[in-house]
Amino acid sequence: MLQIHCPHCGVRDEAEFSYRGDATVKRPSGEDPEAFVDYVYNRVNARGWHIEWWQHSTGCRQWLRVTRHTVTHEINAVELPE
């Protein structure tokens, strides 16, 4: 089980958090339907470090940017959104 360090609540189990997706993907404008389809359905499943959105859903309910390794699940950084 992952241990995520919430800046407000301290170290907590992964069960208290909800994964909310890739934090590196930028939403396209609504002018290009094909770009929006790619945004919704197509993802690169790369190995290595990845920035993700997590919400501390059973704690302080804050959104967090978590840098996690997709193979080892090691967490390198946890930040509040900008």
C-alpha positions, 0 to 999 in steps of 0.5 A, a space after each residue: 500500500 502506498 503511503 502519501 504525505 499530505 501537507 495538511 494531515 501528514 503521512 496517510 494510507 493510499 486508501 484515504 486518497 482518490 486517484 484523479 488522473 494525469 496532471 500533465 495533460 492540458 485540456 484543449 480548446 473546444 474548437 477541435 473535436 479530434 483533439 478533444 477525443 484524444 484528450 479524453 481517450 488516448 493516454 501514453 502509459 509510459 514507465 518512470 516518473 509521472 505527475 498525477 492528481 490525487 485528492 485526500 477524499 477522506 481527510 482534508 479533501 485537498 487536491 495534491 500533485 503527486 510525483 510517483 514512479 509507475 513501476 516501483 510506486 515510489 513517491 518522490 514529491 507531493 505538492 499543493 496545486 498552483 
